[in-house]
Amino acid sequence: MVTSDPPAAAAPTASTAPGGAPRSSWVALAVLILGVSMALLDTTIVNVALPTIRTSLDASEGTLSWIISGYALAYGLALIPSGRVGDRVGHKWVFVVGLAGFTLASLWCGLASGSMELIVARVVQGLCGGIFFPAVTALIQLMFSGRTRGKAFAVMGAAIGFSTALGPIVGGLLIEAFGEDEGWRSIFFVNLPFGVIAVAAAIVLLPRIVVGGVARGVDGFGLLLVSVSLVAILVPLIEGEDAGWPWWTWASLVGGLLLLVAFAFWERRVVARDGSPLVPPRLFAHAAFTGGVILALVYFAAFTSIFFTISIFWQSGLGHSALASGLVSVPFAVGSIVGASQSERLTHRLGRRVLVIGTGMVAVGLVSVWLVLWLVPTGDLNHWHLAAPLLVGGVGSGLFIAPNAQFIVATVDREEAGAASGVIGTMQRVGSAAGIAVVGSVLFGSLAFPPGRPTPEVVADAFAHAATMAMGTSAALSVVAFALVFALPRQVQPTR
């Protein structure tokens, strides 16, 4: 049973928009899109600020990785439990609380006085983003039906693509306008007015929809186990190279893997006691689902890490401005918008082949970027050398990201779709965190300068070598993702 407050339950009348849903639903969608855009803008806007954060706070290489990885990991771990809580208390208030926390955490990030404080603030920001994001998709599912639901999700996809494209430019402009120290802080402060508006609008305009049924608790101990295990794995990946890989890094890796095994056994025990596991073990009885989950992890590790590499190389290595660094990534973002706009139509016509084409284009794009970094002399390199490969990769990414979850969910039984969606979202964020950790370790581990005070040319060559190695890692991951696509079903059944 579903209960709701007006206007969500209102029948279509004269106030019904041309799309077939009440106008109030489309207004509520605009509020949800504003929240999503803030979270996505904040992801890409931070990449161009990393070199200035490094200079301003005298931050280590590990700190730069944690600023991205900590956000992504906390975001991913919050998705499943927050979705469960939303089912029990209503997704409206989960969205409001999460977005309010995200806005306050943005203020904290901008005011951070040191590296550790900024990392903690970013983790809190990611946690709050993971709290409110499931409410967005859940409310769209509940407010819309049939073809209008597809249109609503298409609007959200376009907004995500636009926010991703806008982030590097906005970040570069803010840093150019306010300078290195105040500029990186302003990229967090820019969330404040939009966050206040979105929270106020959400309280007034979002419908209160509560899904009836048996309330089931969140697997708190399971969440603790998986969180500790992933942190234990990520810490040595991020800090190991800078610390010289002492014994504790290897002990932490082994301990994290053992905790993952313990988590799997614990989830089976929860099921045996008729509890509600965080990750239902029955999902992994489907070999195709297991392959799809690995695909999600590997793909997001591949493509999110390239902007980390490019931003640091372009600014710290080649001496370009933050704005110039932001412009380099624009072809990928524009390509993502184009690909996402065509993905739904092509999915109906081509089935799984759209994912094969998408991951193939991403692999071709990233391998081409790697070849450009390898073959073009550092002194001659400019953003035009990377524009075409990044555009190809961006179109492929847009074709893949929008429909990939549908194909992975299609590998399990219909009644397991909700749990499968939560697992996929979590693995995407964990993949982003792991990708930054691994690629960051390769980037900074390959960075070496000869004795003495290096000239700008020597610095550029050293960063070019390190960026080539890091981009080669991302390209290799994209090729693995391409191979994993064939584990998915050829078609998906339309949802009601």
N, C-alpha and C positions, 0 to 999 in steps of 0.2 A: 504494500500500500504506500502511496506517495501523498503527503499532505503539503500544502503550499499556501502562502499568503498571496492575495492579489498583488500585482497583476499577472503573475505567472500562470494561474489557473484559469484566467479569463478565456472564454471562447472567442475565436476570431470574429470580429464584428467590423464596423466601419473603421475601427482603429487598426485593423489588420493591414500590415504593410504588403506590398506586392509580392514579397517572397513567400506569403502564406502563413507567417507567424505574426502574433501581435506586435505592434510597434514597440511596446514596452520591453519585449524580449530582445529586440535589436538595440534598443537603448542600453539595456543591461549588458548586452554583448560588448558595446563600446567601452563600458567600464572595465570589463574583464580584459579586453584587448590592451587597454592602457596599462594595466598591471603587468601583463605578459611582456609588453614592449619595454617596460622599465627593466625587467630582469634580463632580457636579451640584449638590450642596449648596454647594460652594465657589464656584460660578458666581453663584448668586442671592444668597448671603449677602454677597458683596462689594459688590453694588450699593448696599445700604442703608448701607454703611460709607464710601462715597466722600466725602461731605461732612465726616465726622469725620477721615478721612485727610487731606483738604485742609487742615483747621484744624491738626491735630496736627503734620504735617510741613511746613506752609506750602507745599503742593504747588501747582503750576500747573495750569491747565485741561488742558494737554496730558498731564500726568502722569496725571490721572484717566482720560483716554481710553486711555493706554498700559497702565494696570493691567488694563483689560478686553481691549483689542485685542491686546496682546502675548501674553496668555494664550491667546486664541482662535487667533491666527495660529500660534503655536508648536505648539499642540495639533493643528491641522489638518495642518501640514507633517509631523508625526511619524507620522500614521496609516498611510500607504502603506508606507514603508520598514519600520516596525515589524511590520506584517502579514507582509511578505516574510520578515523575520528569524524570526518565529514559525513560519512554515511550515518553516524549515530546522532550527531548534534546539529547537522545541517551545514552544507558547504558554504553558505553565505558568510557565516561568522568565522569559519576557518579561513576563508579568503581575506576577510577584514583584519583578523588578528595577524595573519602571516604578512600581509602587505604593510600593515602598520609597523610590524617588527622590521621588515626589510627597509622601510624608510628611515627608522631610527638607527638601524645598523649602518645605513649609508652616511648619516651624520657622523657616527662614530668613526667610520673609515676616514672621512675627510679631516677629522680632528686628531687622528692618531699621531702620537709624538715619536713613535719608534717602530722598528720592524715587527717585533713580537706583538705589539698592540694592534698593528694593522692586520696581521695574520689572523688574530683572534676575532677582530671585527669582521673580516671577510668570511670567516667560518660561520659566524652568527648570521651574516647577510645571506650566505648560501643556504643555511638551515631555514631561514624565514622564506626564501624563495621556494624551497622544496615544500614548505607547508602550504603556500597558497596556490601553487601551480596545479595540483590535482583537482582543486575546487573549480578551476577554469574549465577543464575538459568535462568534469562531472556536470557542471551547470549547463554547459552547451548541450550535453546529452539529454538533460532533463527539460530544458526550455524549448528545444527544437525537435522535430521528427521528420522522417522521410527525406526528401530532396533538400528541404530548407536546412536540415542539419548538415548536410554536405556543404551547402553554401556557407554556413556559419564557420565550419572548420576551414573552408577555403579562405575566408576573410582572415581568420587567425593565422593561417600559413603565410598569407601575403604580408600581414603585419610583422610576423617574425622575420621574414626575409628583408623587409624594409628597415626594421630596427637594426638587424645585423649589418646592413649596408651603411646605415647612418652612423653607427657607433664609431668607427675609426675616424671618420671626417669630423664629427663633433669633438671627439677626444683631441685630435690634432689641433683644431681651431681653439679649443679652450687652453691648451698648453701654450700655443702661440700667443694668445691674448694675455694670459696671466703669468707666464714665465714658468720655470721648472718647478719651483717649490709650491707656489699657489696653484699652478695649472693642474697638477695631478690631483690635488685636493678638490678642485672645482668639478672634476668628473664624477665625484661622489655627491657633492652638494647639489648638482643639477637634478638629482632624483627628488629632492625635498619638496619643491612646489608641486610637482606632478604626483608625488606620493600622497600629500595632504589632500589634493583634489580627488584623487582616486579613492581614498579611504572614505571621505565624506560622501562621495557619490555612491559608493558601494553600500553604505549604511542606508541611504535613502532609496536607491533604485533597484538593488538586487532582490529577487524574490527569495523568500525563506522556504526552501523545499527540503523536506526531510523524508528520506526513504524509509518506509516502515519495514518491520521484520525483526528477527531475533538479533539483538545486539551482541556482538562478539568482541571480546577484548583484544587488545594489541599484544603481540608476543614480545614483551619487554626484554626478557632475558635473551631471546633470539636476536633482537635488535642490538643489544649490548655486545653479544658475541661477534656478530658480523662487523659491527663498527670497529671494535678493538682489533679484529683480524686485519681489516683493510688498512687501518692506520699503521699497524705493525709492519705491513708490507710496503706501504708508501713512504714511511719515514726513511728507511735505508736507501730506497731508490732516489729520494730527493737529496738526502744529506750524505750518502755514502761517498760520492766522488769528492766532495769538498773535504770530508773528514779522512780520506785516504783508505776507506773501506776497512775500518778496524773490526775486531771480532764481534762487537755488539750488533753491527749491521747484518751480519750473516745470521746471528742468533735471532734477531728480530724477524728476518725473512722466514726462517724455519718456523719460529713460533707463530707467525701470522698464518702460514699454511696449515699448521696443526689446528689452530683455532677455527679455520674454515671447515676442516674435517669435523671438528667437534660441533660446529654449527649445523652441519648436515645431519649428524646423529641426533642432535637436539630437536630439529624440526620433525624428524621421524617419530620421536618420542611424543611431541606435542600432538601429532596426528593420532597416535595410538591411544592417547588419553581423550580423544574427541575434542581437542582444542582447536584454536585458530592460528596456524603457523604463519610466520612472516612470509616465507617462501614455500608454498605447498610442494612437497617432494614429488607428488604425482605428475606435476608439470614436466619433470625431466624424464618421465617414462616415455615421452615422445622424443625420439631421436632428432627429428627435424626441429623441434622447439629448442633443444639443447644447442644444435648448430646455429639456430637463429639468434639465440642469446649471445653466443660467442661472436657471431657476426656483428651484433650491435656493439659489443665491447671493443672489438678490433677496429671497426669502422670509425667510431668516435675517437678512439685513441689516435687514428691516422690523421683525420682531417682537422681536428681542433688544435693539434700541436703545431701545425705549419705556421700559424699566425704568431705564436710564441717565438719561433725561430726567426721569422722574417722581421718582426718588430725589433728584436734585439740586434740582429745583424745590420739592419738598415740604419739604426740610430747609433748604437755603440761602435759598430764596425766601420760603417761608411760615413758616419758623421752627418747624416741627414736629419732634418727636423721631424718632430712627431707628426706634423701634418703630412709631410712627404711620405712617412711610413704608413700613415693611414690610407693615403691614396693608392699605395701598392696593392692593398687587399680589396679595393673596391671592385675590380673585375670579378673576383670570386663571389662577392656578395651580390652583385648585379646578376651574374649567371645563376645564382641560387634562386633569385626571384623568378627569373625566366623559367628555370626548370620546374620549380614548385607550381607555377601557374599552369603548366601543361601536364603535371604528373597524374592528376585524377583522370583526365581524358585518356591519356596513354595507358594507364593501368587497365581501364576497361577494354581497350583494344588489344593490348599486348600481353597482359598478365605479368608473369614473373620476368619476362624479357625487359620490362622497363627498369627493373632493379639491376639486371645484368648490364644493360646499357649504361645506367647511372654509375654503378661501381666501376665499370670499365672506363668510363670517361674520367672519373676521379683518379683511377690508377694511371691513366695516360697523362693527365694533367700534372700529378705530383712527380711522376718519373721525369716528365719534361722539365719541371722546375729544377729537379735535382741535376739533370744534364746541363741546364743553363748555368747553374752555380758552378758546376765542375768544369765546363768548357770555356765559358766567357771570361776573359781576363778581368780581374777585380776592378781595375781602373776604368774599364769600359762599361761596366755593368750599370744599367739604369732600369727604371720601372717598366719600360716598354718591353724589355726582354722577358719579363714575367707575365705581362698582361694576357697574352693569348693562352698560355698554359693554365693560368689561374681562372680565366673565363671558362675554358673547357671543363676544368675541375668543378667550378661553381655550378654550371648547368647540370653536370652529373650528380652533384650533391643535392640539388633541388629535386631532381627526378627520384632520388633514393629516399631522402629523409621523410618526405610526406607519406608515402605508402608503405614504407618498410615494416612499420609496426603491424599494419593490417595483415601482411603476409606471415609474420611470425605468430601472431595470435591465431591465424587460421590453422596452425599446426596442432592446436589443442581443441578439446571439446568446448562447445559453446558456453556451458556453465562455468568453464574455467577462464573465460575471456578476461574478466575483470582482474583476477589475480595475475594472469599472464601479462597484461598491460602494465601493471605496477612493477613487475620484475624487469620488463624491458626498459622502462623509463629509468629505473635504478641503474641497470647495467650500462646504459648510455652515459650517465653521469660518471659512474665509476671508470668507464673507459676513457672519458675526457681527463679525469684526474690522473689515471695511470699513464696515459699518453704523454701528458705534460711532464710527469715524473721521469719517465724513461727517456724521452727526447731531450729534456733539460739536462739530464745526467750525461747524455752523449754530447750535447752541445758544449757544456762547460768542461767536460772531461777531455774533449778534443782541442780545447782552446789553450794554446801555448805560445809564449813569446820568448825570443832569444834574450840572452843576458844584455843588460844595459837598458838605456831609455829608448823604447821603440818609437820610430817615426810613424806618422799617420799612415804611410803606405804599408809598413810592417804590421800595424794594428789591423788594417783593412784585410791584408792577406791572411792573418791569423784567424780573424772572425769568418772570413770566406771559407777557409778550410773546415772550421768547426760547424758552420751552417750547412756546408755540403754533407758532412757526416750526419748531422741531425736530420736534414731533409731526406737523405737516403733511408734513414730509419722509418720516417713517416711514409715514404713511397713504398717500402717493403711491406709495411702494415696494410697499405691500401691494396696491394696485390693479393695479400692473404684474404682480405675482405671480399675481393672479387671472386676468389675461389669458393668462399663459404656461401655465396648467394645461391649456389645450385642445391643447397640443402633445403631450401624453402619450396613450398608447393607451387605448382604452375599457375594456379588461379586462387582467388579468394571469393567466398560467397558474400553476396551483398547483405549488409546488416539492416535491420529494421529501424 
